[in-house]
């Protein structure tokens, strides 16, 4: 069994308090080689970096401010994130984007923060992890405007249609496929052939969006195997091919050998 990579997991979350070591052990037993950790807000930075310190080479941090934490005072949060980017290297800018599911009050602020953080990625020549809940078309438009050949990364938790998948591919981005693909009637399984293995990476978004048969419970990186099995079934290809190709895509994106 080849190794596999979780490209998006919040394993520093309080949901794992008291269980982090066992969670990492289960992930390693399932063949999870690395876990990429997107930042959320200024308070999550220390928790994330502690995970990196404890599990060096396994837990890899990103830096960015999640759109749900963008409000009228967003510039202060961005200033903190930017300061960290000046102190040390991070693998990506993330998790950034636009979220219109919970609250549409700060759409303008979310757009401005997103563009600022896209520009950080250009300057540092690192990828971005994009959050686009209920906002995929808007995010696609903003990426198109700002794509000058220097942007790449992952559209995290992709749940769009075939046309949106083609647009993402044309922009030079990958799509993050997670537990939603295992949900009955999600419709995502029908889009996988349009995406193709060469254009996807796998993710859990732990502790959220646990795949069937764990739906509704806490998610964790070890559950990537359920996603592998579903993708392999939908694409009628060996599970080993799913593991190897998606891991190769992630390694190339994040510049790992």
Helices and strands as residue ranges (DSSP letters): E 4-6, G 14-16, H 20-29, E 32-37, H 44-54, E 59-61, G 67-69, H 74-87, E 92-97, H 107-124, E 127-131, H 136-146, E 153-155, H 162-170, E 174-177, G 179-182, G 188-190, H 192-195, G 197-199, E 200-202, G 221-223, H 224-235, H 239-253
